[in-house]
């Protein structure tokens, strides 16, 4: 019997495992993929997440690129930017996820790499009321007193309501994420955001002098270009975006990783708990990538959920008690971020003249938007 079972071994799941081990819980983590792996992600780590990561994965963190500034470039070529109040970091998920997975194992969590959970059920008999039973794809079962779901935006677990089983609202499937790594780009020490009708593309330096090129695109951009030729990501992106400045920037770049995609991308919050199971990271909602707060929210929400479960178990309460603690704390931490991001979304996804108009006051507007979309947890939520 585990105290806590975690489904998903990305940043949210491993952060939850590390925090739970600090609280003395017996933990198991299941991850269907194997590390290292490439994930569609901006690979931007905001300053709020760095203190804890410096404690959890110090040797990996030193390989990242320090970032001091963000630059936005509209279709018309107008460029504006702003400085960060505190330095951020560019680091690939290829390195970060593997480092956190190893850290969880070294901390004493039982890690199950390359194993997927097919079904979960909550046992309701008088002897084991409230215990979770997990069934793997291979048919074996395990039991745990509490459950955290950290397996991304779209997941399916038999016997448990999940986003993949929801009726998707209008527009939910109209966005697609695409990314690859490139070498040969002149280093600029900043995050570059290229805005165009129907999406945007972010360039961020990561480890070893490489750049992460990651885009969020509306499917209307793909009607003419389609997905053919996407293996040559730079050429395909230039055709889709019709962005002259982006084309010039990528002209001498050499792609050094496979092109990876994800869809549908739904920008929205979800319920943070269901039947006492806690949802963390992208499973609890997907904040607009242009905020650069996705990895930070994943780490913080995983830790927050683990602490809520530990507090509930220490008092002999059921997992619904821990779910209520987590629900209230997470709402306080991210509610404002989602509201502000939704307001900015209309500007970034608007036509060229709207983007140019928004770019004019960007030095102060961008700084304000960046500040207002950070994690707003209690001070102890941010300490390593």
C-alpha positions in Angstrom: 0.0 0.0 0.0 1.5 3.3 -1.1 0.6 6.6 0.6 0.6 8.3 -2.7 0.4 7.2 -6.3 1.3 9.6 -9.1 0.4 9.1 -12.7 2.8 11.0 -15.0 6.5 11.6 -14.6 7.0 15.1 -16.0 7.9 18.2 -13.9 4.5 18.3 -12.1 4.6 14.6 -11.2 8.2 14.4 -10.1 7.9 17.7 -8.1 5.0 16.1 -6.3 7.0 12.9 -5.7 10.0 14.9 -4.3 7.8 17.0 -2.0 5.9 13.9 -0.8 9.2 12.2 0.0 10.2 15.2 2.0 7.0 14.8 4.0 7.9 11.1 4.7 5.3 9.5 2.4 5.7 6.3 0.5 5.4 7.2 -3.1 5.2 5.5 -6.5 5.3 7.3 -9.9 4.2 5.8 -13.2 5.4 7.2 -16.6 4.3 5.7 -19.9 7.3 7.1 -21.9 11.0 6.7 -21.4 13.6 9.4 -20.6 15.1 11.4 -22.2 12.3 12.6 -24.4 11.4 15.7 -26.4 8.2 17.5 -25.5 6.3 20.4 -27.1 7.2 23.2 -24.7 8.6 26.7 -24.7 11.4 25.4 -22.3 11.4 28.7 -20.5 11.8 28.5 -16.7 10.7 31.7 -14.9 12.5 33.1 -11.9 9.8 31.8 -9.5 10.7 28.2 -10.2 14.5 28.5 -10.1 15.2 28.4 -6.3 13.5 25.0 -6.0 15.1 23.6 -9.1 18.5 24.7 -7.9 17.9 22.5 -5.0 16.4 19.6 -6.9 18.6 19.4 -10.0 21.6 21.7 -9.6 24.0 19.9 -12.0 21.5 20.1 -14.8 20.4 23.6 -14.2 23.9 25.0 -14.7 23.7 23.9 -18.3 20.8 26.3 -19.2 21.0 29.7 -20.8 20.4 32.7 -18.6 17.6 35.0 -20.0 17.2 38.7 -19.1 14.8 40.0 -21.7 11.8 39.3 -24.0 11.5 40.7 -27.5 8.2 40.8 -29.5 8.2 41.2 -33.3 5.0 41.8 -35.2 4.3 40.8 -38.8 5.1 44.4 -39.9 8.6 44.0 -38.4 8.0 46.3 -35.5 10.1 45.0 -32.6 9.7 45.9 -28.9 10.9 44.3 -25.7 11.3 44.5 -21.9 13.7 43.4 -19.3 12.8 40.8 -16.7 12.9 41.9 -13.0 14.8 38.7 -12.3 16.8 36.4 -14.7 15.0 33.4 -16.1 16.5 30.2 -17.7 16.2 28.4 -21.0 16.6 24.6 -20.6 15.2 21.7 -22.7 12.7 19.3 -21.3 15.0 16.6 -22.7 17.4 17.4 -19.9 15.0 18.7 -17.2 12.5 15.9 -17.2 15.3 13.2 -17.0 17.0 15.1 -14.2 13.9 15.4 -12.1 13.0 11.7 -12.7 16.4 10.7 -11.4 16.0 13.0 -8.4 12.7 11.4 -7.5 14.2 8.0 -7.7 17.2 9.0 -5.6 14.9 10.6 -3.0 13.3 7.1 -2.5 10.2 7.3 -4.7 9.4 4.0 -6.5 9.6 5.0 -10.2 8.0 2.9 -13.0 9.4 4.1 -16.3 7.8 2.9 -19.5 4.7 1.7 -17.7 1.3 3.1 -18.2 -1.8 3.0 -16.0 -4.9 1.9 -17.9 -7.6 2.2 -15.2 -8.2 3.6 -11.7 -11.0 2.9 -9.3 -11.8 4.0 -5.8 -12.6 1.1 -3.5 -15.7 1.8 -1.4 -16.0 -1.3 0.8 -16.0 -0.9 4.6 -12.5 -2.3 5.0 -10.7 -0.1 2.5 -13.0 2.9 2.0 -11.3 5.6 0.0 -8.3 3.6 -1.2 -7.3 3.9 -4.9 -6.6 0.9 -7.0 -4.5 1.3 -10.1 -4.4 -1.2 -13.0 -1.5 -1.1 -15.4 -1.7 -1.8 -19.1 0.0 -5.2 -18.3 -2.8 -6.1 -15.9 -1.2 -5.8 -12.5 -2.7 -3.7 -9.7 -1.4 -1.5 -7.0 -3.1 0.4 -4.2 -2.6 3.8 -2.7 -4.3 6.0 -0.1 -4.1 9.1 -2.3 -3.8 9.8 -6.1 -2.2 12.6 -8.1 -2.9 12.8 -11.9 0.0 14.5 -13.7 -0.2 13.1 -17.2 -0.7 16.2 -19.3 -3.5 18.0 -21.1 -5.3 15.1 -22.7 -5.4 11.8 -20.9 -7.7 8.9 -20.5 -8.1 6.6 -17.5 -10.7 3.9 -17.6 -13.2 4.3 -14.8 -12.3 8.0 -14.2 -13.6 11.1 -15.9 -10.8 12.7 -17.9 -10.4 15.5 -20.5 -10.1 13.0 -23.3 -13.6 11.8 -22.4 -15.0 15.3 -22.2 -17.1 16.9 -24.9 -14.7 19.4 -26.3 -16.1 23.0 -26.5 -16.1 24.9 -29.7 -12.6 25.9 -30.7 -10.9 23.4 -28.4 -9.3 21.5 -31.3 -8.3 24.5 -33.4 -4.8 25.0 -32.0 -1.6 22.9 -32.5 1.8 23.1 -30.9 5.0 22.4 -32.9 8.6 22.5 -31.9 12.2 21.5 -32.7 15.7 22.4 -31.6 18.1 24.4 -33.8 21.9 25.2 -33.9 23.7 27.9 -35.8 21.6 30.8 -34.6 23.3 34.0 -33.4 22.9 34.1 -29.6 20.9 37.1 -28.3 20.3 36.2 -24.6 16.6 36.9 -24.8 13.3 35.2 -25.6 12.1 36.2 -29.1 8.4 36.1 -29.9 7.3 36.4 -33.5 3.6 37.3 -33.9 1.6 36.6 -37.0 -2.0 36.2 -38.0 -3.2 32.9 -36.5 -0.4 32.2 -34.0 3.1 33.0 -32.8 6.5 31.4 -32.6 9.0 31.7 -29.7 12.8 31.3 -29.9 14.6 30.7 -26.7 18.3 29.8 -26.2 18.7 26.5 -24.2 21.8 24.4 -23.4 24.9 23.8 -25.6 24.3 26.9 -27.7 21.1 25.5 -29.2 17.7 27.2 -29.6 14.3 25.9 -28.9 11.8 27.0 -31.6 8.3 26.4 -30.5 5.0 27.6 -32.0 1.3 27.8 -31.2 -0.6 27.8 -34.5 -4.3 28.1 -35.4 -5.4 25.3 -37.8 -6.4 27.9 -40.4 -2.7 28.6 -40.9 -2.4 25.0 -42.1 -5.2 24.9 -44.7 -2.9 25.8 -47.6 0.5 24.5 -46.3 -0.8 21.4 -44.6 1.5 19.2 -42.5 3.6 17.9 -45.4 7.2 18.9 -45.1 7.0 19.5 -41.4 10.2 17.5 -40.9 12.1 20.5 -42.3 10.5 22.7 -39.6 12.2 26.0 -40.4 11.1 25.9 -44.1 7.6 24.7 -43.2 7.3 27.5 -40.5 8.4 30.2 -42.9 5.7 29.1 -45.4 3.0 28.9 -42.7 3.7 32.2 -40.9 4.7 34.4 -43.9 6.8 36.4 -41.3 9.8 38.0 -43.0 11.7 38.7 -39.8 11.3 35.1 -38.6 12.4 33.8 -42.1 15.6 35.9 -41.9 16.3 34.7 -38.3 16.0 31.0 -39.3 17.8 31.3 -42.6 21.1 29.8 -41.4 19.7 27.6 -38.7 20.2 23.8 -38.7 17.6 21.6 -37.2 19.2 19.2 -34.6 16.2 17.4 -33.1 13.0 15.8 -34.5 10.0 18.0 -35.1 7.3 17.2 -32.4 3.7 18.2 -32.4 0.8 18.2 -30.0 -2.9 18.8 -30.5 -5.5 19.8 -29.6 -4.3 22.7 -27.4 -7.0 24.0 -25.2 -6.2 27.2 -23.2 -8.3 26.9 -20.1 -8.4 26.0 -16.5 -10.0 22.7 -15.4 -11.2 21.3 -12.1 -8.2 20.7 -9.9 -9.6 17.6 -8.2 -12.1 14.8 -8.9 -13.3 12.2 -6.5 -10.5 13.2 -4.2 -7.8 12.7 -6.8 -5.7 15.8 -7.4 -4.8 17.1 -10.9 -1.5 19.0 -11.3 0.4 20.7 -14.1 -1.3 20.7 -17.5 -3.9 18.2 -16.2 -5.4 21.0 -14.1 -5.3 23.6 -16.9 -3.2 24.9 -19.7 -2.0 28.6 -19.4 -1.1 30.4 -22.6 2.5 29.5 -23.6 3.4 33.2 -24.2 3.3 33.8 -20.4 6.3 31.6 -19.9 4.8 30.2 -16.7 3.9 26.7 -17.7 6.9 24.8 -16.1 6.7 27.0 -13.0 3.0 26.2 -12.5 3.7 22.5 -13.1 6.4 22.4 -10.4 4.5 24.5 -7.9 1.1 22.7 -8.3 2.8 19.3 -7.9 4.4 20.4 -4.7 1.2 22.1 -3.5 -0.8 18.9 -4.1 1.7 16.7 -2.3 1.7 18.9 0.8 -2.1 19.0 0.8 -2.1 15.2 0.7 0.5 14.9 3.4 -1.4 17.2 5.7 -4.6 15.3 5.2 -3.0 11.9 5.8 -1.3 13.1 9.0 -4.7 14.1 10.4 -6.3 10.8 9.4 -8.6 12.6 7.0 -9.9 11.3 3.7 -8.5 12.5 0.4 -11.5 14.8 -0.1 -10.0 16.9 2.7 -6.7 17.2 0.9 -8.5 17.9 -2.3 -10.3 20.9 -0.7 -7.0 22.3 0.6 -5.4 22.0 -2.8 -8.5 23.4 -4.6 -8.5 26.6 -2.6 -4.7 27.1 -2.7 -4.4 26.5 -6.4 -7.3 28.8 -7.2 -5.6 31.6 -5.2 -2.2 30.9 -7.0 -3.4 30.9 -10.7 -6.8 32.5 -11.0 -5.4 35.9 -11.8 -2.8 34.5 -14.3 -5.5 32.9 -16.4 -7.6 36.1 -16.5 -4.8 38.3 -17.5 -3.5 35.8 -20.1 -7.0 35.7 -21.7 -7.0 39.5 -22.1 -3.6 39.4 -23.7 -4.5 36.5 -26.0 -6.7 38.7 -28.2 -3.8 41.1 -28.9 -1.3 38.4 -29.7 -3.7 36.5 -32.0 -5.1 39.6 -33.7 -4.4 41.0 -37.2 -1.1 42.7 -37.9 -2.4 46.2 -37.2 -3.6 45.1 -33.7 -0.2 43.5 -33.0 1.6 46.6 -34.0 -0.6 48.8 -31.9 -0.1 46.6 -28.9 3.7 46.5 -29.5 4.0 50.3 -29.2 3.6 50.4 -25.3 5.2 47.0 -24.9 8.1 48.0 -22.7 5.7 48.7 -19.8 2.7 46.6 -21.0 4.8 43.5 -21.5 6.5 43.9 -18.1 3.0 44.3 -16.4 1.6 41.2 -18.2 4.6 39.2 -17.3 4.4 40.2 -13.7 0.7 39.6 -13.4 0.8 36.1 -14.8 3.3 34.7 -12.3 2.4 32.0 -9.7 0.8 33.7 -6.6 1.2 31.0 -4.0 2.1 31.7 -0.4 5.8 32.4 0.3 6.4 28.9 1.6 5.1 27.5 -1.7 8.1 29.1 -3.4 10.9 28.1 -1.1 13.1 25.1 -2.0 
